[in-house]
Amino acid sequence: FTRNPFHGVHMRVIAKLTRLAGGDQLHSGTAAGKMGLPEEVAEAKESGKVLLQEWGEIKPVMPVASGGIHPALVPKNIELLGTDLVINAGGGIHGHPDGTRAGATAMRQAIDATMKRIPLEKYAETHPELKKALDKWGYRYAEKSETLGRRYGE
């Protein structure tokens, strides 16, 4: 929302209104994918703080990252946005060479590898679904995450 100077509503305001209205999730941007420009990463982190910070009795809202996400982008998104995050990866699952089930398996393998701090390229040696996904979409962000365990936006 803040990319368009004519929109008039800052993303932080939308995040706050979503919380106040009782929303469960809000697309807040992505760190790697279609919307991974530096200013968009900063905006996603800022929105994430608003969604998850302590507000007394008002429950937090789960941040959602989406837009061009596939298994190779999982480590970068978790590294930059933290582990309290929904990763919405439609094309990154359904576009797998072996179909949707293999795509879902590859995405889960990417998450497991990232949480275990195992580089995706190494994990793919014993996980064929992940290997095929990385072969298709590339290894650009398939490095080990060094900042796991943070909350979104910290």
C-alpha positions in Angstrom: 0.0 0.0 0.0 2.8 2.5 0.8 4.4 1.8 -2.7 1.6 3.9 -4.3 1.9 7.5 -3.2 -1.7 8.2 -4.3 -3.2 5.5 -2.1 -3.4 7.6 1.1 -3.3 4.9 3.7 0.0 3.7 5.2 0.4 0.0 5.7 0.9 0.4 9.5 -2.5 2.0 9.7 -4.0 -1.0 7.8 -2.2 -3.4 10.2 -3.5 -1.6 13.2 -7.1 -1.5 11.9 -6.8 -5.2 11.1 -5.9 -6.0 14.7 -8.5 -3.7 16.1 -11.2 -5.4 13.9 -10.1 -8.9 15.1 -8.3 -10.1 12.0 -6.4 -13.3 12.1 -3.9 -12.8 9.3 -2.7 -9.9 7.1 -0.5 -9.9 4.0 2.3 -7.8 5.2 4.9 -8.2 2.4 7.7 -10.5 1.6 11.5 -10.4 2.0 12.3 -12.5 -1.0 10.0 -13.0 -4.0 8.0 -10.6 -6.1 8.0 -7.9 -3.4 11.5 -8.2 -2.0 12.9 -4.8 -2.7 14.7 -3.2 0.3 12.0 -0.7 1.1 9.4 -3.4 0.9 11.4 -5.6 3.3 11.6 -2.6 5.7 7.8 -2.1 5.4 7.1 -5.8 6.0 9.2 -5.7 9.2 7.5 -2.5 10.4 4.0 -4.0 9.7 5.1 -7.2 11.5 5.9 -5.3 14.6 2.5 -3.8 14.7 0.8 -7.2 14.1 2.6 -9.0 16.9 3.5 -6.5 19.6 1.8 -6.6 23.0 -1.6 -4.8 22.9 -3.0 -5.9 26.2 -6.2 -7.9 25.6 -6.1 -7.5 21.8 -4.8 -10.6 20.1 -1.9 -10.5 17.6 -2.4 -11.0 13.9 -0.3 -13.5 12.0 1.8 -11.8 9.2 1.5 -13.5 5.8 4.3 -13.3 3.2 3.4 -14.2 -0.4 4.2 -13.2 -4.0 6.5 -15.4 -6.0 7.7 -17.5 -3.1 9.1 -21.0 -3.8 11.2 -23.4 -1.7 14.5 -21.6 -2.4 13.1 -18.4 -0.9 12.1 -19.9 2.4 15.4 -19.3 4.2 15.6 -15.6 3.2 12.0 -14.9 4.2 12.5 -16.5 7.6 15.9 -14.9 8.1 14.6 -11.4 7.4 11.0 -11.7 8.8 11.4 -14.3 11.6 9.6 -17.5 12.4 6.1 -16.1 13.4 5.0 -16.1 9.8 2.6 -17.7 7.3 4.4 -18.4 4.0 1.8 -18.4 1.2 3.4 -20.1 -1.8 0.8 -21.0 -4.4 2.9 -21.1 -7.6 5.9 -22.4 -5.5 3.8 -25.5 -4.7 1.6 -26.0 -7.7 4.4 -25.3 -10.2 6.6 -28.1 -9.0 7.7 -30.4 -11.9 6.2 -33.4 -10.2 2.9 -31.7 -9.3 1.2 -30.2 -6.2 1.9 -33.0 -3.7 5.6 -32.9 -4.5 5.5 -29.1 -4.4 4.0 -29.2 -0.9 6.5 -31.7 0.2 9.4 -29.6 -1.2 8.1 -26.5 0.6 7.9 -28.5 3.9 11.4 -29.8 3.3 12.6 -26.2 2.8 11.0 -25.1 6.1 12.4 -28.1 7.9 15.9 -27.5 6.6 15.8 -23.8 7.4 14.6 -24.5 11.0 17.4 -27.0 11.4 19.9 -24.6 10.0 20.8 -26.9 7.2 21.6 -25.3 3.8 18.9 -26.2 1.3 21.4 -27.4 -1.2 22.8 -29.9 1.3 19.3 -31.0 2.5 18.2 -31.5 -1.2 20.9 -34.2 -1.5 18.6 -36.6 0.4 15.2 -35.0 -0.4 14.3 -35.4 -4.1 11.3 -33.1 -4.1 13.3 -30.2 -2.8 16.1 -31.0 -5.2 13.7 -30.8 -8.2 12.2 -27.5 -6.9 15.7 -26.0 -6.5 16.7 -27.2 -10.0 13.6 -25.5 -11.4 13.6 -22.2 -9.5 17.3 -21.9 -8.7 19.5 -21.8 -5.7 19.8 -18.0 -5.4 18.6 -17.8 -1.8 19.2 -21.3 -0.7 21.8 -20.4 1.9 21.7 -21.1 5.6 19.7 -18.7 7.8 21.7 -17.2 10.7 18.9 -15.4 12.5 16.3 -18.0 13.2 14.2 -17.7 16.3 13.5 -14.0 16.1 9.9 -12.8 16.0 8.7 -11.2 12.8 10.2 -7.8 12.3 12.8 -7.9 15.1 
